Amino acid sequence: MSRLLIRNATAILTGQPGAEARHPGPDIRIANGRIEAMGALAPLQGEEQIDATDCVVYPAWVNTHHHLFQSLLKGDPMGINATLTPWLSATPFRLRPKMDEGMFRLAARIGLVELALSGCGTVADHNYHYWPGMPYDGSAILFEEAQALGLRFALCRGGGTLSRIDATELPPELRPETLEQFLTDIERTAQRFHDPAPDSTRRVVVAPTTPPHSMRPGELKETAAFARARGLRLHSHLSETVHYHDTVHSQHGIKPIHFAESIGWLGPDVWFAHLVKLDADEIELLGKTHTGIAHCPQSNGRLGSGIAPVRALEEAGATVSIGVDGAASNEAADMISETHAAWLMQRARAGEAAVAHYRGGRGEADAAAAATVEDVVRWGTAGGAKILGLDAVGTLAPGMAADIALYATDRDPRHFGLHDPAIAPVACGGAAHLKALLVGGHRVVSDGALPGLDLAALGRQARAAVQRLQG
């Protein structure tokens, strides 16, 4: 039996709610990839140890929405100041046709490395880089790259039967698939990779890119039935901007969430990225059906979309998780930056809505409770694991998978002077030094580095690839 003891942690946040959000520790024992015990533990003979003195311990982050292929599309001048719809044309639609298999693999590796170095153990990638006659298997590449680093990976297989681009002659890389092609490939990929175990390292999710734009209503209904018959979850983008409301209203005369209800796309096996622009009745419906959200605050800010009503969604009954979205609309696509932004933006949203007492309001009282650091840790760990159906992942407790991030607080002046070290990674932001990242008890990151990875070489490859894309 393999054993590992994490000793003398300064603070432990568990990802659990309420009084269980913090554990006094200071030790965590791991046996065969699971947490065996937590408390004041004496080392066993021959047991491997990690000294967690001056370290804050969190569950490894669970990122529920990404576009890894965009890791080579960061900071594109043609899209840097655009909002969502013009940005799509300016950056991903323009540059995707220039990406070959080598660039795709490199982009995936860059994005996964960035996430791992932030303490992320599970990645759900919404990949829509597919087209008829595609000469390589992008899905297999993504699974291979995640496995090489030791991360859990959920492929959200995107694409669709309709094109969002109004063009008579599309390049092959932007052409839509038929429904048969889409479903056949998901069937093949799921048979090869999908594992429904509660601590699975490989999942497949059915994820047409955007319901109003990617498929016809009947096709979306068929896709939902196809997924549920095979025990696969459903994911997509929705209500990121007011354009979604305009589009769905013009097509169907209803609101986006009511459209999702009409096609069978609500429920605890469904989660949507963004959900920024919601009316009160839509929030109520999402909560009533326990539909999930991948909250992507940095991308929503970068594209000028707004701030999702996360607290209202959770209070209504929706499951909240956190996603970094693609690096082409979030040049800091890591979970520390994202959770820091989530904490600040939820408080800013509530403060922006504050009404003075003499006008009948409550002042900034609601901002104080909008989001605590413990809330954000829970959303970014347990919330994400729940959305993905990984019931053995996402919290620190005996019996759970040993997906654990240890952050050192003695190396960066941003952490000096903290009265509560437990909040350091989220509250201070920046690049918290990752002493160790464990996934299933296996070390993925040691002392801020991925063993065997030459970061300088990866950077050189990225710069060469960007030059080719710009040519």
Secondary structure, DSSP 8 states (H G I E B T S, - for coil): --EEEEE--SEEE-S--GGGGEE--SEEEEETTEEEEEES----TT-EEEE-TTEEEEE-EEEEEE-GGGGG-TT-TTTTT--HHHHHHHTHHHHGGG--HHHHHHHHHHHHHHHHTTTEEEEEEEE----TT-SS-HHHHHHHHHHHHT-EEEEEE---SS-SS--SS--GGG----HHHHHHHHHHHHHHH---STT-SEEEEE--S-HHHHS-HHHHHHHHHHHHHTT-EEEEEE-SSHHHHHHHHHHHSS-HHHHHHHTT--STTEEEEE--S--HHHHHHHHHTT-EEEE-HHHHHHTT-----HHHHHHHT-EEEE----TTS-S--SHHHHHHHHHHHHHHHHHHT-B-GGGT--BTHHHHTS--HHHHHHIIIIIHHHHHT-TTSSS-STTSB--EEEEESSS-GGGTT-S-GGGHHHHH-S--EEEEEEETTEEEEETTB-TT--HHHHHHHHHHHHHHHH-
